[in-house]
Amino acid sequence: MDLNTASIFGLLVEGIGYTQMEELLADANRKEFELARRAGDIDENGNPFITVIVDGSWLTRSYGTKYDSLSGVGTIIGQKTEKVLAE
């Protein structure tokens, strides 16, 4: 099982909701920003430049008729921390 899937299952098993998940992800964001600042990856205002990996999907199926979901899912992962920054 990959890290992201295991993380989501862990959150569900523990009963962690949206607010707690936001707090958990905020910690990853702070760490990613701090690593960028230490590396000197900042603009003239001190804003960090971070590299992220983005992935997403949406449901499409065809059982005699074409179906395209109206919504999908996406995840942003910090390159340096390899932690989920946003979903």
C-alpha positions in Angstrom: 0.0 0.0 0.0 1.4 3.4 -0.9 2.0 6.1 1.7 -1.0 8.3 0.7 -3.5 5.5 0.7 -2.2 4.3 4.1 -2.5 7.8 5.4 -6.1 8.2 4.4 -7.0 4.8 5.8 -5.3 5.7 9.0 -7.2 9.0 9.3 -10.5 7.2 8.6 -9.8 4.4 11.2 -8.9 7.0 13.9 -12.1 9.0 13.1 -10.2 12.2 12.2 -12.4 14.7 10.4 -11.8 17.5 8.0 -10.6 20.1 10.6 -8.0 17.7 12.1 -6.8 16.7 8.7 -6.3 20.4 7.8 -4.2 20.9 10.9 -2.1 17.8 10.0 -1.6 19.1 6.5 -0.7 22.6 7.7 2.2 21.1 9.6 3.5 19.6 6.3 3.1 23.0 4.6 5.1 24.8 7.3 7.9 22.2 7.0 8.0 22.4 3.2 8.1 26.3 3.4 10.9 26.2 6.0 13.0 23.8 3.9 12.6 26.1 0.9 13.7 29.1 3.0 16.7 27.3 4.3 17.7 26.4 0.7 17.3 30.1 -0.3 14.4 29.3 -2.6 12.5 32.6 -1.9 11.5 35.7 -3.8 12.3 39.3 -2.9 9.4 39.4 -0.4 10.6 36.3 1.4 7.9 34.0 -0.1 9.1 30.5 -0.5 9.2 28.7 -3.9 8.3 25.1 -3.4 8.2 22.2 -5.9 5.1 20.0 -5.7 3.8 16.8 -7.3 0.2 17.0 -8.3 -2.1 14.1 -9.2 -5.8 13.8 -9.7 -8.6 11.8 -11.3 -12.3 11.7 -12.0 -14.6 8.8 -12.7 -15.5 7.9 -16.3 -17.3 4.6 -17.1 -19.2 3.2 -19.9 -21.9 0.4 -19.6 -23.7 1.0 -22.8 -23.8 4.8 -22.0 -21.1 7.2 -21.4 -20.8 8.7 -17.9 -18.5 11.5 -16.8 -18.5 12.4 -13.1 -19.1 16.1 -12.3 -16.4 16.0 -9.6 -13.0 14.5 -9.1 -10.2 14.3 -6.6 -6.7 15.8 -6.5 -3.7 15.7 -4.2 -0.7 18.0 -3.9 2.5 16.5 -2.4 5.6 18.5 -1.4 8.7 17.3 -3.2 11.1 17.8 -0.2 8.9 16.4 2.6 7.0 13.9 0.4 4.0 14.7 2.5 0.5 15.6 1.4 0.1 19.4 1.4 -3.5 19.6 0.1 -6.3 17.4 -1.1 
